[in-house]
C-alpha cells in the first residue's frame, strides 16, 4: 500500500482570487512505514504574497524569483503521486489549489482525483474527536507528538508531522504484525535460514528506565487516542501466561 502525505503553502487563501501554490511537500508511506522517499519543491508564483500568508509560512517572493513554475514540475509531481492515496489535512484547500494549477496549464491535464485517491485527516479527526480543536498543532498536542521545530509552517515539515499524526490516529502499529496476509510473506517467514557457525554473538543493549517509561507513556497515549486501541498492548496481553 502506497500513501503520500501532502501539504502545500500558497500566496493566499483563495485560488479564485488568483492565489498560487509556492511550495509542495510530500513524504511517502509504504505499508504504513516511512520509506525515506519524499518530494519537495518551491515554486515561482508570478505574483506577490499576501502579508497574512507570509506570517504563516515566512516565504518571500524574493526567495521564489529563481524557482521553477508549476508547469515546469507538473510531470514529476504527478508521477510521484500517481496511483497512491493522498493523505491531506483539510484536503479541500490543497486539492482546490492543485486542481487550479492543473486547469491553468495547456494540454489535457485532469483533476487530481483522476491520478490518485484522497483522504482528509481533518474529517477523520472530527469524527474521532467531535467538538474539539483538530488543527495539526492541536492533534500534535493530543497525541504527544513533538513539533517544537515548527516555528513557521513549511510544506515538507508539516507533511512529516502529519505522517506521525495519521499513523497514531489510525492505530499505527499494524506493521508489527508478523502475518501481513500475503502468501509470499508467509512463505518468507516459514523459510529457516541457519546462522553461520563463525557468527559473533550479538550485543544486547537493554533499555534504560527513562526509555521504558517513555515507551509506556507513548503506549498509553495511543491507547487513549486511537480508535482501535493500542495493538502493542493487545499483543503483549495475548503473549502473557495466564
C-alpha positions in Angstrom: 0.0 0.0 0.0 1.5 3.3 -1.1 0.4 6.5 0.6 1.6 10.1 0.1 1.3 12.7 2.9 1.0 16.0 1.2 1.0 19.7 2.2 1.2 23.0 0.3 1.9 26.6 1.0 0.3 29.3 -1.0 0.4 33.1 -1.7 -3.1 33.5 0.0 -6.3 31.7 0.9 -8.3 31.8 -2.2 -7.2 30.4 -5.6 -10.3 32.1 -7.1 -8.7 35.4 -6.3 -5.6 34.5 -8.3 -3.5 33.0 -5.5 -1.0 30.3 -6.3 1.0 27.4 -4.8 4.5 28.3 -3.7 5.6 25.1 -2.0 4.7 21.4 -2.2 5.9 18.9 0.3 5.3 15.1 0.2 6.5 12.1 2.2 5.9 8.5 1.2 4.5 5.7 3.3 4.8 2.1 2.1 2.7 -0.4 4.0 2.3 2.3 6.7 6.1 2.8 7.1 8.0 5.9 6.2 10.1 4.9 3.1 12.5 7.8 3.3 11.3 8.9 -0.2 9.9 12.4 -0.5 9.1 15.2 -2.9 9.7 18.8 -2.2 9.6 21.9 -4.4 9.4 25.6 -4.1 7.5 27.4 -6.9 7.6 30.8 -8.6 4.0 32.1 -8.4 4.3 35.2 -10.7 2.6 37.3 -8.1 3.1 38.9 -4.7 2.4 37.0 -1.5 -0.2 38.3 0.9 1.2 39.6 4.2 -1.0 37.3 6.2 0.3 34.3 4.3 3.9 35.3 4.8 3.3 35.5 8.6 2.3 31.8 8.4 5.0 30.3 6.2 7.7 33.0 6.1 8.4 32.5 2.4 9.1 35.8 0.5 8.6 36.5 -3.2 12.2 37.4 -3.5 13.2 33.9 -2.4 11.0 32.4 -5.1 12.1 34.5 -8.0 14.5 31.9 -9.4 12.4 28.9 -8.6 10.6 26.8 -11.3 6.9 27.3 -12.1 4.3 24.7 -11.6 4.3 23.9 -15.4 8.0 23.0 -15.1 7.5 20.4 -12.4 4.0 19.1 -13.1 5.2 15.9 -14.8 7.5 14.8 -12.0 4.9 15.8 -9.3 2.1 13.8 -11.0 4.4 10.8 -11.5 5.3 10.9 -7.8 1.7 10.9 -6.5 0.0 8.7 -9.2 -1.9 5.6 -8.0 -1.2 6.5 -4.4 -3.6 7.5 -1.6 -3.0 11.1 -0.7 -3.3 12.0 3.0 -4.0 15.7 3.5 -5.2 17.7 6.5 -8.0 19.9 5.3 -7.9 18.4 1.8 -10.3 20.7 0.0 -7.8 23.6 0.4 -4.8 21.8 -1.1 -6.8 19.8 -3.7 -8.5 23.0 -4.8 -5.2 24.8 -5.3 -3.6 21.9 -7.1 -6.6 21.5 -9.4 -6.5 25.2 -10.1 -2.8 24.9 -11.1 -3.7 22.0 -13.4 -6.5 23.9 -15.0 -4.2 26.8 -15.8 -1.9 24.5 -17.8 -2.2 23.9 -21.5 -2.9 20.3 -22.6 -5.2 17.6 -21.3 -4.3 17.6 -17.6 -7.1 16.2 -15.5 -8.1 16.9 -11.9 -6.1 15.5 -9.1 -8.7 12.9 -8.2 -8.1 11.2 -11.6 -4.5 10.4 -10.6 -4.9 9.3 -7.0 -7.4 9.0 -4.1 -7.6 11.5 -1.3 -8.1 11.0 2.5 -8.8 14.1 4.6 -7.4 13.7 8.1 -9.3 16.8 9.3 -12.6 14.9 8.6 -11.2 11.8 10.3 -10.1 13.8 13.3 -13.5 15.5 13.6 -15.1 12.0 13.6 -12.8 10.8 16.3 -12.8 13.9 18.4 -16.1 15.8 17.9 -16.4 19.2 19.4 -12.6 19.5 19.9 -9.9 21.5 18.2 -8.5 19.4 15.4 -5.8 21.6 13.8 -2.5 19.9 13.2 -0.9 21.7 16.2 -3.9 20.6 18.4 -3.5 17.0 17.2 0.2 17.0 17.9 -0.5 18.1 21.5 -3.3 15.5 21.9 -1.0 12.7 20.6 2.2 13.9 22.3 4.0 14.5 19.0 7.0 16.8 19.2 6.5 19.7 16.8 8.9 22.0 18.6 10.8 22.7 15.3 7.7 24.1 13.8 8.0 27.9 14.5 6.7 28.5 11.0 4.6 26.4 8.6 6.6 24.6 5.9 5.1 22.1 3.5 7.6 19.3 3.9 7.8 19.7 7.7 4.0 19.8 8.0 3.8 16.6 5.8 6.3 14.8 8.1 4.4 15.8 11.2 1.1 14.8 9.6 2.5 11.4 8.8 3.2 10.9 12.6 -0.3 12.1 13.4 -2.0 9.9 10.8 -0.2 6.7 11.9 -1.2 7.2 15.5 -4.8 8.3 14.7 -5.3 5.1 12.7 -3.6 2.7 15.1 -0.1 3.0 13.7 1.2 -0.4 14.9 -0.1 -2.5 12.1 3.4 -3.1 10.8 4.2 -5.0 14.0 2.0 -7.9 12.9 4.1 -10.9 11.8 1.5 -12.0 9.3 0.6 -9.3 6.7 -1.8 -11.6 4.9 0.1 -12.3 1.7 1.1 -15.8 0.7 4.6 -14.6 -0.3 5.2 -13.1 3.1 4.1 -16.3 4.9 6.5 -18.3 2.7 9.3 -16.0 3.6 8.6 -16.3 7.3 8.5 -20.1 7.1 12.0 -20.3 5.5 14.6 -21.4 8.1 18.0 -19.7 7.5 20.7 -21.2 9.6 23.2 -18.8 11.2 26.9 -19.0 10.2 28.9 -21.0 12.7 31.5 -18.2 13.0 28.9 -15.5 13.6 29.9 -13.4 16.6 27.5 -13.2 19.5 25.0 -10.3 19.4 25.5 -7.4 21.8 22.4 -7.0 23.9 21.6 -3.4 24.9 18.8 -3.1 27.4 16.5 -0.1 27.6 17.1 2.4 30.4 14.4 3.2 33.0 13.8 6.5 31.3 13.4 4.8 27.9 11.0 2.2 29.3 8.9 5.0 30.9 8.9 7.0 27.6 7.7 3.8 25.9 4.9 3.2 28.3 3.9 6.9 28.0 3.6 6.6 24.3 1.6 3.3 24.6 -0.8 5.0 27.0 -1.3 7.9 24.6 -2.0 5.5 21.7 -4.5 3.5 23.8 -6.3 6.7 24.8 -6.5 8.4 21.4 -6.6 5.7 18.8 -10.0 4.4 17.7 -8.6 0.9 17.6 -6.7 1.0 20.8 -3.1 0.0 21.2 -2.1 -3.1 19.2 1.1 -3.5 21.2 -0.8 -3.8 24.4 -3.1 -6.4 22.9 -0.2 -8.5 21.6 1.6 -8.3 25.0 -1.6 -9.4 26.8 -2.0 -12.4 24.4 1.6 -13.4 24.8 1.5 -13.2 28.7 0.9 -16.5 30.5 -2.4 -16.8 32.4 
